Amino acid sequence: MTGGGRPYRSALRDEQSQATRRRIVDAGASLFVESGYVPTTIDAIAERAGVSRRTVFTAVGAKAAVLKLAFDWTLAGDDEPVAIADRPEVQRMMQGGDPAELLAAWMAMNAAINRRLATLHHVLVVAADADPDAAALLATTDGQRAEGARAVIGRVADLGGLQPDLDPEQAAAIADVLIDPTLYQRLVGTWGWRFETYAGHLQRTAAMSLLA
C-alpha cells in the first residue's frame, strides 16, 4: 500500500509545485506590465501570488527568472518545456512544399504570438535600459527571433521561392523586422488596427518583399 501510494503523492506534489510556479509567474507578468520591471519587487510578486518571498526564490528564482519564464510562456502560449521550433505544428509547417504557404503560415503564427507578447516585450525593452539581466534576456530573445527567421527563409530558398536577386541573409533581416513585436504595438496599439488587418499586412508585405 505504501509503495503504491508514492507515485501518486509525487505526481500531486509536482502538480502543486507547477501551479505555484504559474501563480508566481502570472503575478510577476501582471506587475511588470502594470508597474514596470524595475519598480516591481520580489515582495510585491509574492504578495500578488499569495506566497512567501522565499517561495518565489525556491519555486522560480530571482526577478530576472520570473521575467524570463513570463516571456517564454507568453511567447509559447503555455508552460510546456518545448521550444517553438520543435513543436509538431511548426515541424509540419516547415516540411510543407509550397514556399508561399510556408511564409503565410509563419507570418500568421508570429502575428498570433505578438498579440500575446507585445505588451510584455515592451516591458522587456524598457527594462533592458536599466537592468543588465533584462538586457541579456532581450539580446537572447532577439537572437532567437533572428534565427527563426533564418530557418524559415532558408526553407523558402530551398524550395525555390525566394526572389532571385535577394540574399537569404537580407531576406531573413526583412522577415525579422516584420515579426518584431514592436510593429504590432505600433499598428494595433497606436494606430488602432484590427488584429486581422495587422496579420494580413504581415502576410502581404512578406509575400511582396520576399517571394519570387
PyRosetta script that sets phi, psi and omega in degrees:
from pyrosetta import init, pose_from_sequence

init()
pose = pose_from_sequence("MTGGGRPYRSALRDEQSQATRRRIVDAGASLFVESGYVPTTIDAIAERAGVSRRTVFTAVGAKAAVLKLAFDWTLAGDDEPVAIADRPEVQRMMQGGDPAELLAAWMAMNAAINRRLATLHHVLVVAADADPDAAALLATTDGQRAEGARAVIGRVADLGGLQPDLDPEQAAAIADVLIDPTLYQRLVGTWGWRFETYAGHLQRTAAMSLLA")
pose.set_psi(1, -43.9)
pose.set_omega(1, -178.0)
pose.set_phi(2, -66.6)
pose.set_psi(2, -45.5)
pose.set_omega(2, -180.0)
pose.set_phi(3, -62.5)
pose.set_psi(3, -36.9)
pose.set_omega(3, -179.3)
pose.set_phi(4, -71.2)
pose.set_psi(4, -22.9)
pose.set_omega(4, -177.7)
pose.set_phi(5, -84.9)
pose.set_psi(5, -17.8)
pose.set_omega(5, -174.4)
pose.set_phi(6, -63.9)
pose.set_psi(6, -46.4)
pose.set_omega(6, 179.7)
pose.set_phi(7, -58.6)
pose.set_psi(7, -38.2)
pose.set_omega(7, -179.9)
pose.set_phi(8, -63.6)
pose.set_psi(8, -46.3)
pose.set_omega(8, -179.2)
pose.set_phi(9, -65.2)
pose.set_psi(9, -37.1)
pose.set_omega(9, 178.7)
pose.set_phi(10, -65.1)
pose.set_psi(10, -44.0)
pose.set_omega(10, 178.5)
pose.set_phi(11, -63.3)
pose.set_psi(11, -39.2)
pose.set_omega(11, 179.0)
pose.set_phi(12, -63.9)
pose.set_psi(12, -42.5)
pose.set_omega(12, 177.9)
pose.set_phi(13, -63.2)
pose.set_psi(13, -39.9)
pose.set_omega(13, 178.5)
pose.set_phi(14, -62.7)
pose.set_psi(14, -42.8)
pose.set_omega(14, 179.0)
pose.set_phi(15, -63.4)
pose.set_psi(15, -41.9)
pose.set_omega(15, 179.4)
pose.set_phi(16, -65.9)
pose.set_psi(16, -39.7)
pose.set_omega(16, 178.8)
pose.set_phi(17, -64.9)
pose.set_psi(17, -41.7)
pose.set_omega(17, 179.5)
pose.set_phi(18, -67.4)
pose.set_psi(18, -37.7)
pose.set_omega(18, 177.2)
pose.set_phi(19, -63.4)
pose.set_psi(19, -38.7)
pose.set_omega(19, 177.3)
pose.set_phi(20, -65.0)
pose.set_psi(20, -43.1)
pose.set_omega(20, 177.8)
pose.set_phi(21, -60.7)
pose.set_psi(21, -42.8)
pose.set_omega(21, 179.3)
pose.set_phi(22, -60.7)
pose.set_psi(22, -43.8)
pose.set_omega(22, 179.8)
pose.set_phi(23, -60.8)
pose.set_psi(23, -43.1)
pose.set_omega(23, -178.9)
pose.set_phi(24, -66.4)
pose.set_psi(24, -46.6)
pose.set_omega(24, -178.8)
pose.set_phi(25, -65.8)
pose.set_psi(25, -42.9)
pose.set_omega(25, 177.5)
pose.set_phi(26, -61.8)
pose.set_psi(26, -40.9)
pose.set_omega(26, 178.4)
pose.set_phi(27, -63.7)
pose.set_psi(27, -44.3)
pose.set_omega(27, 179.0)
pose.set_phi(28, -62.3)
pose.set_psi(28, -45.5)
pose.set_omega(28, -179.6)
pose.set_phi(29, -59.6)
pose.set_psi(29, -44.4)
pose.set_omega(29, 179.3)
pose.set_phi(30, -61.6)
pose.set_psi(30, -44.6)
pose.set_omega(30, -178.8)
pose.set_phi(31, -68.5)
pose.set_psi(31, -37.6)
pose.set_omega(31, 177.9)
pose.set_phi(32, -60.4)
pose.set_psi(32, -41.1)
pose.set_omega(32, 179.7)
pose.set_phi(33, -70.9)
pose.set_psi(33, -41.2)
pose.set_omega(33, -176.9)
pose.set_phi(34, -72.0)
pose.set_psi(34, -43.9)
pose.set_omega(34, -169.4)
pose.set_phi(35, -115.9)
pose.set_psi(35, -13.1)
pose.set_omega(35, -173.3)
pose.set_phi(36, 96.4)
pose.set_psi(36, 157.0)
pose.set_omega(36, -176.1)
pose.set_phi(37, -70.2)
pose.set_psi(37, -49.4)
pose.set_omega(37, -174.8)
pose.set_phi(38, -62.9)
pose.set_psi(38, -46.0)
pose.set_omega(38, -179.5)
pose.set_phi(39, -69.4)
pose.set_psi(39, -20.6)
pose.set_omega(39, -178.7)
pose.set_phi(40, -73.2)
pose.set_psi(40, 130.6)
pose.set_omega(40, -178.8)
pose.set_phi(41, -107.8)
pose.set_psi(41, 162.2)
pose.set_omega(41, 174.9)
pose.set_phi(42, -60.9)
pose.set_psi(42, -38.6)
pose.set_omega(42, 178.4)
pose.set_phi(43, -61.0)
pose.set_psi(43, -40.3)
pose.set_omega(43, 179.0)
pose.set_phi(44, -66.2)
pose.set_psi(44, -40.6)
pose.set_omega(44, 177.7)
pose.set_phi(45, -62.9)
pose.set_psi(45, -44.9)
pose.set_omega(45, 179.8)
pose.set_phi(46, -60.6)
pose.set_psi(46, -44.2)
pose.set_omega(46, -179.6)
pose.set_phi(47, -64.6)
pose.set_psi(47, -43.6)
pose.set_omega(47, 179.9)
pose.set_phi(48, -64.4)
pose.set_psi(48, -37.0)
pose.set_omega(48, -177.9)
pose.set_phi(49, -82.1)
pose.set_psi(49, -13.3)
pose.set_omega(49, -179.0)
pose.set_phi(50, 74.8)
pose.set_psi(50, 34.1)
pose.set_omega(50, 179.6)
pose.set_phi(51, -131.4)
pose.set_psi(51, 175.3)
pose.set_omega(51, 177.8)
pose.set_phi(52, -83.3)
pose.set_psi(52, 161.7)
pose.set_omega(52, 175.2)
pose.set_phi(53, -57.5)
pose.set_psi(53, -41.8)
pose.set_omega(53, -179.5)
pose.set_phi(54, -62.2)
pose.set_psi(54, -38.1)
pose.set_omega(54, -179.3)
pose.set_phi(55, -64.0)
pose.set_psi(55, -35.9)
pose.set_omega(55, 177.0)
pose.set_phi(56, -58.7)
pose.set_psi(56, -46.0)
pose.set_omega(56, -178.4)
pose.set_phi(57, -68.9)
pose.set_psi(57, -41.4)
pose.set_omega(57, -177.1)
pose.set_phi(58, -75.3)
pose.set_psi(58, -33.2)
pose.set_omega(58, -176.7)
pose.set_phi(59, -85.3)
pose.set_psi(59, -33.9)
pose.set_omega(59, -175.7)
pose.set_phi(60, -127.0)
pose.set_psi(60, -53.4)
pose.set_omega(60, -177.7)
pose.set_phi(61, 132.1)
pose.set_psi(61, -159.3)
pose.set_omega(61, 179.6)
pose.set_phi(62, -71.6)
pose.set_psi(62, 177.8)
pose.set_omega(62, -175.0)
pose.set_phi(63, -59.6)
pose.set_psi(63, -37.1)
pose.set_omega(63, 178.4)
pose.set_phi(64, -62.4)
pose.set_psi(64, -35.3)
pose.set_omega(64, 178.0)
pose.set_phi(65, -68.3)
pose.set_psi(65, -36.5)
pose.set_omega(65, 176.3)
pose.set_phi(66, -63.3)
pose.set_psi(66, -44.8)
pose.set_omega(66, 179.5)
pose.set_phi(67, -63.2)
pose.set_psi(67, -42.0)
pose.set_omega(67, -179.4)
pose.set_phi(68, -62.7)
pose.set_psi(68, -46.4)
pose.set_omega(68, 179.1)
pose.set_phi(69, -65.4)
pose.set_psi(69, -40.3)
pose.set_omega(69, 177.9)
pose.set_phi(70, -59.3)
pose.set_psi(70, -43.5)
pose.set_omega(70, 179.8)
pose.set_phi(71, -66.0)
pose.set_psi(71, -48.8)
pose.set_omega(71, -177.7)
pose.set_phi(72, -62.0)
pose.set_psi(72, -44.2)
pose.set_omega(72, -177.7)
pose.set_phi(73, -70.1)
pose.set_psi(73, -35.9)
pose.set_omega(73, 178.1)
pose.set_phi(74, -68.8)
pose.set_psi(74, -40.5)
pose.set_omega(74, 178.1)
pose.set_phi(75, -60.7)
pose.set_psi(75, -47.6)
pose.set_omega(75, -176.7)
pose.set_phi(76, -76.7)
pose.set_psi(76, -26.4)
pose.set_omega(76, -176.0)
pose.set_phi(77, 88.5)
pose.set_psi(77, 1.6)
pose.set_omega(77, 178.0)
pose.set_phi(78, -161.2)
pose.set_psi(78, -179.7)
pose.set_omega(78, -179.5)
pose.set_phi(79, -109.2)
pose.set_psi(79, 23.9)
pose.set_omega(79, 176.9)
pose.set_phi(80, -73.3)
pose.set_psi(80, 136.6)
pose.set_omega(80, -177.0)
pose.set_phi(81, -80.6)
pose.set_psi(81, 54.3)
pose.set_omega(81, -179.1)
pose.set_phi(82, -127.0)
pose.set_psi(82, 124.4)
pose.set_omega(82, 179.9)
pose.set_phi(83, -62.5)
pose.set_psi(83, 150.4)
pose.set_omega(83, 179.6)
pose.set_phi(84, -54.3)
pose.set_psi(84, -45.6)
pose.set_omega(84, -176.7)
pose.set_phi(85, -64.4)
pose.set_psi(85, -22.5)
pose.set_omega(85, -177.4)
pose.set_phi(86, -94.5)
pose.set_psi(86, 0.9)
pose.set_omega(86, -177.3)
pose.set_phi(87, -78.8)
pose.set_psi(87, 145.1)
pose.set_omega(87, -174.1)
pose.set_phi(88, -55.5)
pose.set_psi(88, -40.6)
pose.set_omega(88, -177.9)
pose.set_phi(89, -65.9)
pose.set_psi(89, -34.0)
pose.set_omega(89, 178.2)
pose.set_phi(90, -74.7)
pose.set_psi(90, -38.9)
pose.set_omega(90, 176.6)
pose.set_phi(91, -60.2)
pose.set_psi(91, -43.2)
pose.set_omega(91, 178.5)
pose.set_phi(92, -63.6)
pose.set_psi(92, -41.7)
pose.set_omega(92, 179.9)
pose.set_phi(93, -60.4)
pose.set_psi(93, -43.9)
pose.set_omega(93, -177.7)
pose.set_phi(94, -71.9)
pose.set_psi(94, -21.7)
pose.set_omega(94, -179.4)
pose.set_phi(95, -87.1)
pose.set_psi(95, -6.1)
pose.set_omega(95, 179.6)
pose.set_phi(96, -65.5)
pose.set_psi(96, 160.2)
pose.set_omega(96, -175.4)
pose.set_phi(97, -104.3)
pose.set_psi(97, 0.6)
pose.set_omega(97, -178.1)
pose.set_phi(98, -109.1)
pose.set_psi(98, 113.2)
pose.set_omega(98, -177.0)
pose.set_phi(99, -63.5)
pose.set_psi(99, -34.3)
pose.set_omega(99, 179.5)
pose.set_phi(100, -67.1)
pose.set_psi(100, -42.1)
pose.set_omega(100, 177.9)
pose.set_phi(101, -65.1)
pose.set_psi(101, -40.4)
pose.set_omega(101, 178.6)
pose.set_phi(102, -60.4)
pose.set_psi(102, -49.4)
pose.set_omega(102, -177.3)
pose.set_phi(103, -64.4)
pose.set_psi(103, -41.2)
pose.set_omega(103, 179.3)
pose.set_phi(104, -64.8)
pose.set_psi(104, -42.2)
pose.set_omega(104, -179.5)
pose.set_phi(105, -67.0)
pose.set_psi(105, -39.5)
pose.set_omega(105, 179.7)
pose.set_phi(106, -66.3)
pose.set_psi(106, -40.5)
pose.set_omega(106, 177.4)
pose.set_phi(107, -64.9)
pose.set_psi(107, -40.8)
pose.set_omega(107, 177.8)
pose.set_phi(108, -63.1)
pose.set_psi(108, -41.1)
pose.set_omega(108, 178.7)
pose.set_phi(109, -62.3)
pose.set_psi(109, -44.0)
pose.set_omega(109, -179.5)
pose.set_phi(110, -71.0)
pose.set_psi(110, -31.2)
pose.set_omega(110, 174.1)
pose.set_phi(111, -61.4)
pose.set_psi(111, -43.4)
pose.set_omega(111, 178.6)
pose.set_phi(112, -65.5)
pose.set_psi(112, -39.1)
pose.set_omega(112, 176.9)
pose.set_phi(113, -61.6)
pose.set_psi(113, -46.5)
pose.set_omega(113, -177.0)
pose.set_phi(114, -67.0)
pose.set_psi(114, -28.8)
pose.set_omega(114, 175.1)
pose.set_phi(115, -60.7)
pose.set_psi(115, -37.6)
pose.set_omega(115, 177.6)
pose.set_phi(116, -79.6)
pose.set_psi(116, -36.1)
pose.set_omega(116, -162.0)
pose.set_phi(117, -99.1)
pose.set_psi(117, -20.2)
pose.set_omega(117, -167.1)
pose.set_phi(118, -56.3)
pose.set_psi(118, -42.8)
pose.set_omega(118, -177.6)
pose.set_phi(119, -65.5)
pose.set_psi(119, -45.5)
pose.set_omega(119, 179.8)
pose.set_phi(120, -68.7)
pose.set_psi(120, -33.3)
pose.set_omega(120, 176.1)
pose.set_phi(121, -62.5)
pose.set_psi(121, -40.2)
pose.set_omega(121, 177.2)
pose.set_phi(122, -62.2)
pose.set_psi(122, -41.1)
pose.set_omega(122, 176.2)
pose.set_phi(123, -57.5)
pose.set_psi(123, -44.3)
pose.set_omega(123, -178.5)
pose.set_phi(124, -65.3)
pose.set_psi(124, -42.2)
pose.set_omega(124, 179.8)
pose.set_phi(125, -61.3)
pose.set_psi(125, -45.0)
pose.set_omega(125, 179.3)
pose.set_phi(126, -65.5)
pose.set_psi(126, -43.2)
pose.set_omega(126, -178.2)
pose.set_phi(127, -64.3)
pose.set_psi(127, -31.6)
pose.set_omega(127, -177.0)
pose.set_phi(128, -62.0)
pose.set_psi(128, -25.2)
pose.set_omega(128, 178.9)
pose.set_phi(129, -71.4)
pose.set_psi(129, -22.2)
pose.set_omega(129, -173.6)
pose.set_phi(130, -118.0)
pose.set_psi(130, -15.7)
pose.set_omega(130, -172.6)
pose.set_phi(131, -130.9)
pose.set_psi(131, 122.8)
pose.set_omega(131, -177.5)
pose.set_phi(132, -64.8)
pose.set_psi(132, -32.7)
pose.set_omega(132, 177.6)
pose.set_phi(133, -65.9)
pose.set_psi(133, -41.8)
pose.set_omega(133, 177.8)
pose.set_phi(134, -66.4)
pose.set_psi(134, -38.0)
pose.set_omega(134, 178.1)
pose.set_phi(135, -63.1)
pose.set_psi(135, -40.1)
pose.set_omega(135, 178.3)
pose.set_phi(136, -65.6)
pose.set_psi(136, -40.6)
pose.set_omega(136, 178.8)
pose.set_phi(137, -65.4)
pose.set_psi(137, -41.1)
pose.set_omega(137, 178.6)
pose.set_phi(138, -62.7)
pose.set_psi(138, -42.7)
pose.set_omega(138, 178.3)
pose.set_phi(139, -62.0)
pose.set_psi(139, -39.7)
pose.set_omega(139, 178.9)
pose.set_phi(140, -65.2)
pose.set_psi(140, -47.0)
pose.set_omega(140, -178.0)
pose.set_phi(141, -67.4)
pose.set_psi(141, -37.1)
pose.set_omega(141, 176.0)
pose.set_phi(142, -63.5)
pose.set_psi(142, -41.1)
pose.set_omega(142, 178.3)
pose.set_phi(143, -64.5)
pose.set_psi(143, -39.6)
pose.set_omega(143, 178.6)
pose.set_phi(144, -65.8)
pose.set_psi(144, -39.5)
pose.set_omega(144, 178.2)
pose.set_phi(145, -64.8)
pose.set_psi(145, -40.2)
pose.set_omega(145, 178.1)
pose.set_phi(146, -64.3)
pose.set_psi(146, -40.5)
pose.set_omega(146, 179.1)
pose.set_phi(147, -66.4)
pose.set_psi(147, -37.2)
pose.set_omega(147, 175.4)
pose.set_phi(148, -62.3)
pose.set_psi(148, -40.9)
pose.set_omega(148, 177.7)
pose.set_phi(149, -63.7)
pose.set_psi(149, -42.2)
pose.set_omega(149, 178.6)
pose.set_phi(150, -61.3)
pose.set_psi(150, -40.7)
pose.set_omega(150, -178.8)
pose.set_phi(151, -64.0)
pose.set_psi(151, -46.0)
pose.set_omega(151, -178.2)
pose.set_phi(152, -68.8)
pose.set_psi(152, -44.6)
pose.set_omega(152, 179.3)
pose.set_phi(153, -64.8)
pose.set_psi(153, -35.8)
pose.set_omega(153, 175.9)
pose.set_phi(154, -61.3)
pose.set_psi(154, -40.1)
pose.set_omega(154, 178.0)
pose.set_phi(155, -68.1)
pose.set_psi(155, -41.1)
pose.set_omega(155, 176.3)
pose.set_phi(156, -59.5)
pose.set_psi(156, -42.6)
pose.set_omega(156, 179.0)
pose.set_phi(157, -65.1)
pose.set_psi(157, -42.0)
pose.set_omega(157, 178.9)
pose.set_phi(158, -61.0)
pose.set_psi(158, -31.7)
pose.set_omega(158, 179.6)
pose.set_phi(159, -84.2)
pose.set_psi(159, 1.1)
pose.set_omega(159, 179.1)
pose.set_phi(160, 77.8)
pose.set_psi(160, 21.3)
pose.set_omega(160, -174.7)
pose.set_phi(161, -99.1)
pose.set_psi(161, -4.8)
pose.set_omega(161, -176.0)
pose.set_phi(162, -86.5)
pose.set_psi(162, 145.0)
pose.set_omega(162, 176.1)
pose.set_phi(163, -54.4)
pose.set_psi(163, 132.1)
pose.set_omega(163, -171.9)
pose.set_phi(164, -63.2)
pose.set_psi(164, -26.8)
pose.set_omega(164, -178.8)
pose.set_phi(165, -94.0)
pose.set_psi(165, 9.8)
pose.set_omega(165, -176.1)
pose.set_phi(166, -107.6)
pose.set_psi(166, 121.1)
pose.set_omega(166, 176.6)
pose.set_phi(167, -68.2)
pose.set_psi(167, 136.3)
pose.set_omega(167, -178.5)
pose.set_phi(168, -56.1)
pose.set_psi(168, -35.7)
pose.set_omega(168, 179.1)
pose.set_phi(169, -68.9)
pose.set_psi(169, -38.4)
pose.set_omega(169, 175.0)
pose.set_phi(170, -65.1)
pose.set_psi(170, -41.8)
pose.set_omega(170, 179.3)
pose.set_phi(171, -62.8)
pose.set_psi(171, -40.4)
pose.set_omega(171, 177.9)
pose.set_phi(172, -63.5)
pose.set_psi(172, -38.0)
pose.set_omega(172, 178.0)
pose.set_phi(173, -63.8)
pose.set_psi(173, -41.6)
pose.set_omega(173, 177.2)
pose.set_phi(174, -61.5)
pose.set_psi(174, -46.3)
pose.set_omega(174, -180.0)
pose.set_phi(175, -63.1)
pose.set_psi(175, -40.6)
pose.set_omega(175, -180.0)
pose.set_phi(176, -60.9)
pose.set_psi(176, -43.0)
pose.set_omega(176, 178.9)
pose.set_phi(177, -64.7)
pose.set_psi(177, -39.8)
pose.set_omega(177, -179.3)
pose.set_phi(178, -62.7)
pose.set_psi(178, -35.9)
pose.set_omega(178, -176.4)
pose.set_phi(179, -94.9)
pose.set_psi(179, 6.3)
pose.set_omega(179, 176.1)
pose.set_phi(180, -61.8)
pose.set_psi(180, 130.6)
pose.set_omega(180, -179.4)
pose.set_phi(181, -59.5)
pose.set_psi(181, -22.3)
pose.set_omega(181, 179.0)
pose.set_phi(182, -62.1)
pose.set_psi(182, -33.7)
pose.set_omega(182, 178.6)
pose.set_phi(183, -64.5)
pose.set_psi(183, -38.9)
pose.set_omega(183, 175.5)
pose.set_phi(184, -61.9)
pose.set_psi(184, -44.8)
pose.set_omega(184, -179.6)
pose.set_phi(185, -58.7)
pose.set_psi(185, -42.1)
pose.set_omega(185, -178.1)
pose.set_phi(186, -69.5)
pose.set_psi(186, -49.5)
pose.set_omega(186, -173.4)
pose.set_phi(187, -74.9)
pose.set_psi(187, -42.6)
pose.set_omega(187, -177.8)
pose.set_phi(188, -88.4)
pose.set_psi(188, -47.9)
pose.set_omega(188, -176.6)
pose.set_phi(189, -73.2)
pose.set_psi(189, -47.6)
pose.set_omega(189, -175.6)
pose.set_phi(190, -86.5)
pose.set_psi(190, -45.9)
pose.set_omega(190, -175.6)
pose.set_phi(191, -91.7)
pose.set_psi(191, -9.1)
pose.set_omega(191, 174.3)
pose.set_phi(192, 76.5)
pose.set_psi(192, 23.1)
pose.set_omega(192, 176.9)
pose.set_phi(193, -65.3)
pose.set_psi(193, 148.1)
pose.set_omega(193, 169.7)
pose.set_phi(194, -71.3)
pose.set_psi(194, 152.6)
pose.set_omega(194, -179.2)
pose.set_phi(195, -58.0)
pose.set_psi(195, -42.7)
pose.set_omega(195, -178.4)
pose.set_phi(196, -61.9)
pose.set_psi(196, -36.7)
pose.set_omega(196, 177.7)
pose.set_phi(197, -65.6)
pose.set_psi(197, -43.6)
pose.set_omega(197, 178.1)
pose.set_phi(198, -61.5)
pose.set_psi(198, -48.2)
pose.set_omega(198, -178.4)
pose.set_phi(199, -62.1)
pose.set_psi(199, -42.8)
pose.set_omega(199, 177.7)
pose.set_phi(200, -63.7)
pose.set_psi(200, -36.1)
pose.set_omega(200, 177.9)
pose.set_phi(201, -63.2)
pose.set_psi(201, -43.4)
pose.set_omega(201, 177.7)
pose.set_phi(202, -59.3)
pose.set_psi(202, -46.5)
pose.set_omega(202, -177.4)
pose.set_phi(203, -64.4)
pose.set_psi(203, -45.2)
pose.set_omega(203, -179.0)
pose.set_phi(204, -66.7)
pose.set_psi(204, -44.0)
pose.set_omega(204, -178.6)
pose.set_phi(205, -65.3)
pose.set_psi(205, -41.4)
pose.set_omega(205, 177.9)
pose.set_phi(206, -63.4)
pose.set_psi(206, -42.8)
pose.set_omega(206, -179.6)
pose.set_phi(207, -63.1)
pose.set_psi(207, -45.8)
pose.set_omega(207, -178.3)
pose.set_phi(208, -68.9)
pose.set_psi(208, -33.2)
pose.set_omega(208, -174.9)
pose.set_phi(209, -83.1)
pose.set_psi(209, -27.9)
pose.set_omega(209, -167.3)
pose.set_phi(210, -118.6)
pose.set_psi(210, -34.3)
pose.set_omega(210, -170.5)
pose.set_phi(211, -84.1)
pose.set_psi(211, 145.1)
pose.set_omega(211, 176.7)
pose.set_phi(212, -67.6)
pose.dump_pdb("model.pdb")
